[in-house]
Amino acid sequence: MASLSLQGIQKIYPNGFHAVKDFNLEIEDKEFIIFVGPSGCGKSTTLRMVAGLEDISGGTLKIDGKVMNDVEPKDRDIAMVFQNYALYPHMTVYDNMAFGLKLRKVPKAEIDKKVREAARILDLEKLLDRKPKALSGGQRQRVAMGRAIVRNPKVFLMDEPLSNLDAKLRVQMRIEISKLHENLGATIIYVTHDQTEAMTLGTRIVVMKDGVVQQVDTPQNLYNTPCNLFVAGFIGSPQMNFMDAVCKVNGQDVTLTVGDHVLKVPASKKKALIDGGYDGKTVVLGIRPEDVHDSEAFISNSPDSVITSTIKVYELLGAEVFLYFDVEGTQMTARVNPRTTLRTGDKAVFALDMEKIHVFDKETELTITN
Amino acid sequence: MDYTPELEKALNELKRITGITLEARADTPEEAEQALSQIRCLCAAYKEKYNREDFLKSLMTDGIPAYDVNERAARLHIAPEEKRILFLLEAKTADDTFMEILRNLFPSRSRTYIVPVGGGSVAVLRPVKSGENTQSVKHTARTIIDTLNMEALAHVQLSYSAVMDSLADLAAAYRETSLALKVGKLFYSEQTVFPYNELGIGRLIYQLPVSLCESFLKEIFGDDIPESFDDETTAAVNKFFQNNLNIAETSRQLHMHRNTLIYRLEQIQKRTGLDLRLFEDAMTFKIATMVINYLHTERNR
C-alpha cells in the first residue's frame, strides 16, 4: 500500500473554470480518507487528478514519494470504483472479476488465484458462476469492488460507489467497505456528498467547498470543533441551528442576545469573544439539536440559557423526537427524548447547553470559540 | 517481376477479408501499380459491401446515397427502421483494451454496433430499450464513461444524439453528436457527458465566424480585449452570476465583505464599462467571456 502527498494541487479547465484551488494533503499509508462536500465542490475532480484521468494544472502529486503528475493512469498502480459501475452482462461473476486481468495479459493461474482470493474477502465464493442478472444490488456492488481488489493496487479510489443503492443497502455496504479496509489494510480515498457516509467510514475527512479545502480532521473533531460556518452546517444531521446574536461584554461577563433572549456565555467560551473585540458586534451562534434541552431538570439548572417558543412540528423517530420551532424568525430543531410531553402548537421552554455552543464571526464565517 | 511490398500486402489483405487468393502478373512497374490499385479497390468494395462497421462509418459521413441505404442495410442484416441512439466517445487513443471493454459492455453485436471513426473516436449505435427515457439514456452515458475510466483507466468524453427513427437519420445524428462533443469540450470542459440538447449558449457561439466574434468583442471592450481575468475576479463573477446578481448572498458565500465584492465589480466596470449589477450588462459580460474563451481555444488549435 502507499502514502500520498498532494501539494498545492490546482485544476483549471480550458474554459477557465477553476475547479480545485491549492489543495494540500498528506495521506498516510493504510489511511481511509474521505473527500466530502456539496455537488461541484471539486472532490471528484481531485480524485480524478489522483487517478490521472484529469491533468493537474498546478502543484505536485506524489505516490510513495514519486512525482506522479505526468505518469499515465495505468502506471500509477491504482484501482477505481465509480458510481455508475457496470458488470458485463454475459459474463459470470468470476469472468467479470478476471476481465481486467485478462486484458493485461496476466497468466491464467495468477488470475485464478487473485479472483478466488478477492471472492473470499468479499464473500462471493458461492456466486462465482452466477451472471449479474442473478445477483442482488449489494452483490453486484461487491463484484465491482472485486474487480478493483484483484488488481492489488497501492491505492483504491472510490467515487460515490454507493450512490445508486437504496438507503438500506447503503448502510449494509458501508459496513462491508469498512470491513474491507480492515482486511486489505489498503489506502483508500473515498468521495461522497453524504456526510453520514463520510462520518461513519473515514479515519479522516476532507471537507471541500467551491474547490477549496475547508477543514481536514477526524469525524469527531469535525463534529465537535468545526472551523467555520460551512463545516458546522454541513456536518451533522439534523444540521446545527444558527442564530444571529449580539455579543455584549460587561467586565468579565459576556452575553449573547437573540431578540428578547439573553444567554450567558460560559467561562470556556468568553475569552475568545473578549480578546477578539466582539463587544457590541453581531455574531452567529450555533448549537446542535441534541444540545437544546426540554427537560425540567436541565432548564432549572440553566436559568441563563433559556429560550421560549411555540412548537411548529413534532416528529417522532422512535428512539428520539425532533421538535421544530422558530426563534426570532430562525427555524430551530431540538433532538429530545421520546418521552417528551411537548406536541405541535405547545408553548415550550428550552435551555441551551452553553458549554456546547459554537460562535462564528458573521463576516468571515470563521469560528471564534473553537 | 516480383511483387512489390505494397502489392504483397494488398493481396494478403484481400485474402484475409474475403478468403480469396489472387495471383497478379505484372511485367512493368506501371502494371504492378495498376494491379495494386485494382486489388485495393476490390478490398474497399468488399469491406463496404459486407462489413457493418465500414457501412455504418460511410453512412455517418454521408458516403452512401439515401436510395442505397435500406438495400445495403438489409444485406448486412441491419434493420433500417429501428429507434436508436448514437453515442460518440472520444479518448486519447481507442486501443484494443478500450474496444474490448466496449464490446463486452454491449455484447449484443446483432443490434448494437461499435464503430471506430478515427483517432480516439468511437461511435456506439444502440437500439432504444422499451421504457427508456432521457434520464436512463444519461445514465447509460455515465455508465460507459465510468466503466472505461475504471477498466481502461482512460479519460473519456462522450456526446449522444436524439432518438432517430431510421438509419437514414444516422448522418444527421453523427453531425449532431460531433458538434455536441466539440461545443462541450470547448465551453463545458469540466464535464464528461454532453447530451445533444444541453449545449446552451455554447452552441450559438460555436456557429459564429471568428471575424464576427472579434467584432463583437471590439464593440464591448474596444481595443483592450482582455485575454482573461484573474482567478479571484473570475471566481467572484461566476459566484455572483450563480446567485442571480445578489451581492449579499455572493459575499456571504465567498467569505468576502460586501464592499470588497462591490469594489471588484466596480473595477470590472472601470475596465469594461459593464456594470454587472445590471442584468443587460451581466448578460453581455457572460457572453463576451464565453466568446473570449472560444477565440482563445480557436487560436491555440
HADDOCK unambig.tbl for C-alpha pairs under 7 A between the chains (distance, minus, plus):
assign (segid A and resid 13 and name CA) (segid B and resid 189 and name CA) 6.16 0.50 0.50
assign (segid A and resid 13 and name CA) (segid B and resid 190 and name CA) 6.14 0.50 0.50
assign (segid A and resid 14 and name CA) (segid B and resid 189 and name CA) 6.49 0.50 0.50
assign (segid A and resid 15 and name CA) (segid B and resid 186 and name CA) 6.44 0.50 0.50
assign (segid A and resid 15 and name CA) (segid B and resid 187 and name CA) 5.67 0.50 0.50
assign (segid A and resid 15 and name CA) (segid B and resid 188 and name CA) 6.78 0.50 0.50
assign (segid A and resid 15 and name CA) (segid B and resid 189 and name CA) 6.23 0.50 0.50
assign (segid A and resid 15 and name CA) (segid B and resid 293 and name CA) 5.96 0.50 0.50
assign (segid A and resid 53 and name CA) (segid B and resid 154 and name CA) 6.26 0.50 0.50
assign (segid A and resid 53 and name CA) (segid B and resid 155 and name CA) 4.85 0.50 0.50
assign (segid A and resid 54 and name CA) (segid B and resid 155 and name CA) 6.98 0.50 0.50
assign (segid A and resid 73 and name CA) (segid B and resid 153 and name CA) 5.82 0.50 0.50
assign (segid A and resid 74 and name CA) (segid B and resid 153 and name CA) 6.04 0.50 0.50
assign (segid A and resid 80 and name CA) (segid B and resid 150 and name CA) 5.32 0.50 0.50
assign (segid A and resid 81 and name CA) (segid B and resid 150 and name CA) 6.45 0.50 0.50
assign (segid A and resid 82 and name CA) (segid B and resid 146 and name CA) 6.07 0.50 0.50
assign (segid A and resid 84 and name CA) (segid B and resid 142 and name CA) 6.31 0.50 0.50
assign (segid A and resid 84 and name CA) (segid B and resid 143 and name CA) 4.78 0.50 0.50
assign (segid A and resid 84 and name CA) (segid B and resid 146 and name CA) 5.89 0.50 0.50
assign (segid A and resid 85 and name CA) (segid B and resid 143 and name CA) 5.99 0.50 0.50
assign (segid A and resid 85 and name CA) (segid B and resid 146 and name CA) 6.16 0.50 0.50
assign (segid A and resid 85 and name CA) (segid B and resid 147 and name CA) 5.79 0.50 0.50
assign (segid A and resid 86 and name CA) (segid B and resid 143 and name CA) 6.28 0.50 0.50
assign (segid A and resid 86 and name CA) (segid B and resid 147 and name CA) 6.25 0.50 0.50
assign (segid A and resid 88 and name CA) (segid B and resid 104 and name CA) 5.97 0.50 0.50
assign (segid A and resid 88 and name CA) (segid B and resid 105 and name CA) 5.45 0.50 0.50
assign (segid A and resid 100 and name CA) (segid B and resid 151 and name CA) 6.30 0.50 0.50
assign (segid A and resid 103 and name CA) (segid B and resid 97 and name CA) 6.36 0.50 0.50
assign (segid A and resid 363 and name CA) (segid B and resid 255 and name CA) 6.80 0.50 0.50
assign (segid A and resid 363 and name CA) (segid B and resid 257 and name CA) 6.46 0.50 0.50
assign (segid A and resid 364 and name CA) (segid B and resid 255 and name CA) 5.25 0.50 0.50
assign (segid A and resid 364 and name CA) (segid B and resid 256 and name CA) 6.82 0.50 0.50
assign (segid A and resid 365 and name CA) (segid B and resid 255 and name CA) 6.65 0.50 0.50
